[in-house]
């Protein structure tokens, strides 16, 4: 009985500091229109540290900060284009999930296609080079004669 009491005392003293380690709860939106706007805007903005995720889909700390910034700007009365312009000014066109086509975003739009084409060209060149290296050389007349002898059953004879 004393052993059980000692274990409960130890476990209780170890779990006592846990409430102090908890984070502050994120307040929920009370205005459904603002909440819907925040979600729609979050679906148009890319998480800058994730692999091809919007800030609405990401759980990264940066995505949470960006969502908070969007909610704050909505609460300040800014329009959607103003909020997007602010994000682009602060983080660049890469923050847009569908960046506009302009000189600074050409790599974002055409980079994957160029890399794919370069890979296909490299593959074709590699295959052609291997074919050239592995083609057998033509037999000399002496080798052809020896092969005929072997095929005709002349294997018992000595070398020609």
PyMOL commands that set and color helices and strands:
alter all, ss='L'
color gray80, all
select helices_A, chain A and resi 2-15+18-21+32-43+61-75+80-91+93-95+103-134+141-151+154-156
alter helices_A, ss='H'
color red, helices_A
deselect
rebuild
show_as cartoon
